[in-house]
Amino acid sequence: MKKVFVNGYGSIGSRITSFLKDDPEITVFGIGKYSPDEKVTDAISRGLNVYVPERKLDDFSNYKISGTIESALDECDLVIDAAPGGHGYKNKKNLYEPKNIPAIYQGGESTVGEESVSDLLFNSRANYDHALGKKHVMQGSCNVTGMGRILEPLREKFGNELVRFDVTLVRRWADIEQTEKNVSDTIEMTEKPHHGDDVKLYFGKDAPLYVRAIKVPTRQMHLHIMDIRFKETAPKPSQIHELFADEFGVATLWTAKGTKDIRDYAQNMGFNFTDTNMIHIHANMTTSIGDTVQLMYSDDQTGIVIPENHMLLQAMLFDKSYEEAFAHTESIFHMKEKKQKLQENFAKNN
Ligand SMILES: NC(=O)c1ccc[n+]([C@@H]2O[C@H](COP(=O)([O-])OP(=O)(O)OC[C@H]3O[C@@H](n4cnc5c(N)ncnc54)[C@H](OP(=O)(O)O)[C@@H]3O)[C@@H](O)[C@H]2O)c1
């Protein structure tokens, strides 16, 4: 049984931990906490061992912690870093490399420049095999992962017929559980968003992909507005939708009025953390005009990267083939079933 440590227990770390506990091939050795708050008690009540940085031991004297993060890492086979953006790089230098432990990083880190955590940005749909045998890999962020789920199938099907992709990312302000974060009443423009460059790391550096981003006051998912230009007349919307009928982690919905409808449905259905773990094509919004397809899809910001982390873990820890890893991830996340339920609930009105 392989032992995994999850360093950071926020939106991403708590989700990853929860799913890993359902994986019979893995033991969650423990989680790393940095602030002595109610989440320590919460984690312990869920049966998790909580570890803290050696320098902060005194701050946690009122909690029943299991030891230091430094000592826990000595016992583990792999660490999933779920730290706030930028801290993963510091952890790599100060902890993971000195202890020679393989590590997965999240999308707030970088794969270029001086503070790069890895030369590989993972997207299971595009480059699963590249992660086999790797020691340090970054999982793409939620927006970057979502774009991959659309772009790869399009490229496989239409190849040279494609001319360019123009994408506007409408990003959520904060996550649902980040109650400490105010959602400001403004539309914020993002200068030089990293997402396009990140996608090109797996989609090809010369890919004709142009990305703009804004942030809007909502906690309910991201929405991507994508224009896909073709050399000749663009395919019909139905041909685009057909392409995603059997795609992992892509649901095609017709009657969701907004992103909150989907989140509410996930909550009513008892989906873990109210996540769908996927993107949702808003099929009623797809149009085909001349050489261009206009597409909109929403992206479950917190959920989408969790099965991806699980796929990545299997490549790095067990050297599994894509097919084996996919089947195992599916047995834990039940993505096919969730997709089907979503599609039935938001089916086209006749
Ligand atoms: N939220 C999303 O929708 C989303 C989606 C995709 C990717 N990501 C990426 O995932 C990463 C984590 O984001 P998040 O939203 O989960 O953040 P978050 O909710 O703010 O949680 C961050 C966690 O990291 C812990 N932490 C603080 N300092 C740390 C350190 N030096 N090393 C390790 N952990 C540390 C914090 O512990 P304490 O609470 O104990 O201080 C907290 O539990 C970021 O790279 C982010 O860009 C986020």
The ligand as a Tripos MOL2 file, in Angstrom:
@<TRIPOS>MOLECULE
LIG
   48    52     1     0     0
SMALL
NO_CHARGES

@<TRIPOS>ATOM
      1 N1         -9.7280   26.6830   -5.4970 N.am      1 LIG1
      2 C1         -9.7700   26.3310   -6.7470 C.2       1 LIG1
      3 O1        -10.8030   26.3960   -7.4020 O.2       1 LIG1
      4 C2         -8.5460   25.7960   -7.4260 C.ar      1 LIG1
      5 C3         -8.7210   25.0930   -8.6180 C.ar      1 LIG1
      6 C4         -7.5970   24.5610   -9.2680 C.ar      1 LIG1
      7 C5         -6.3370   24.7450   -8.7300 C.ar      1 LIG1
      8 N2         -6.1940   25.4560   -7.5690 N.ar      1 LIG1
      9 C6         -4.8280   25.6050   -7.0340 C.3       1 LIG1
     10 O2         -4.6840   24.7420   -5.9080 O.3       1 LIG1
     11 C7         -3.7700   25.3190   -4.9680 C.3       1 LIG1
     12 C8         -4.4650   25.4260   -3.6140 C.3       1 LIG1
     13 O3         -5.5970   26.2750   -3.7580 O.3       1 LIG1
     14 P1         -6.8010   26.2450   -2.7330 P.3       1 LIG1
     15 O4         -7.9150   26.9580   -3.4260 O.co2     1 LIG1
     16 O5         -7.0270   24.8710   -2.2010 O.co2     1 LIG1
     17 O6         -6.2310   27.1780   -1.5740 O.3       1 LIG1
     18 P2         -6.8320   27.3900   -0.1010 P.3       1 LIG1
     19 O7         -8.2380   26.9550   -0.0500 O.co2     1 LIG1
     20 O8         -6.4610   28.7680    0.2730 O.co2     1 LIG1
     21 O9         -5.9700   26.3690    0.7880 O.3       1 LIG1
     22 C9         -4.5900   26.4500    0.8990 C.3       1 LIG1
     23 C10        -4.1240   25.4810    1.9730 C.3       1 LIG1
     24 O10        -2.6980   25.4780    2.0070 O.3       1 LIG1
     25 C11        -2.2740   25.5300    3.3460 C.3       1 LIG1
     26 N3         -0.9550   26.1490    3.4080 N.ar      1 LIG1
     27 C12        -0.5910   27.3810    3.8450 C.ar      1 LIG1
     28 N4          0.7500   27.5440    3.7200 N.ar      1 LIG1
     29 C13         1.2180   26.3750    3.1940 C.ar      1 LIG1
     30 C14         2.5010   25.9080    2.8260 C.ar      1 LIG1
     31 N5          3.5820   26.6690    2.9670 N.pl3     1 LIG1
     32 N6          2.6170   24.6690    2.3240 N.ar      1 LIG1
     33 C15         1.5480   23.8760    2.1630 C.ar      1 LIG1
     34 N7          0.2880   24.2550    2.4840 N.ar      1 LIG1
     35 C16         0.1420   25.4960    2.9860 C.ar      1 LIG1
     36 C17        -3.3300   26.3050    4.0710 C.3       1 LIG1
     37 O11        -3.2650   25.8900    5.4060 O.3       1 LIG1
     38 P3         -3.9520   26.6820    6.6320 P.3       1 LIG1
     39 O12        -5.3920   26.8400    6.2720 O.co2     1 LIG1
     40 O13        -3.7410   25.7440    7.7510 O.co2     1 LIG1
     41 O14        -3.2170   27.9770    6.7420 O.co2     1 LIG1
     42 C18        -4.5990   25.8280    3.3670 C.3       1 LIG1
     43 O15        -5.0640   24.6390    3.9680 O.3       1 LIG1
     44 C19        -3.3300   26.6520   -5.5890 C.3       1 LIG1
     45 O16        -2.1610   26.4120   -6.3420 O.3       1 LIG1
     46 C20        -4.4790   26.9910   -6.5250 C.3       1 LIG1
     47 O17        -4.1020   27.8460   -7.5710 O.3       1 LIG1
     48 C21        -7.2690   25.9710   -6.9090 C.ar      1 LIG1
@<TRIPOS>BOND
     1     1     2 1
     2     2     3 2
     3     2     4 1
     4     4     5 ar
     5     4    48 ar
     6     5     6 ar
     7     6     7 ar
     8     7     8 ar
     9     8     9 1
    10     8    48 ar
    11     9    10 1
    12     9    46 1
    13    10    11 1
    14    11    12 1
    15    11    44 1
    16    12    13 1
    17    13    14 1
    18    14    15 2
    19    14    16 1
    20    14    17 1
    21    17    18 1
    22    18    19 2
    23    18    20 1
    24    18    21 1
    25    21    22 1
    26    22    23 1
    27    23    24 1
    28    23    42 1
    29    24    25 1
    30    25    26 1
    31    25    36 1
    32    26    27 ar
    33    26    35 ar
    34    27    28 ar
    35    28    29 ar
    36    29    30 ar
    37    29    35 ar
    38    30    31 1
    39    30    32 ar
    40    32    33 ar
    41    33    34 ar
    42    34    35 ar
    43    36    37 1
    44    36    42 1
    45    37    38 1
    46    38    39 2
    47    38    40 1
    48    38    41 1
    49    42    43 1
    50    44    45 1
    51    44    46 1
    52    46    47 1
@<TRIPOS>SUBSTRUCTURE
     1 LIG1         1 GROUP 0 **** ****
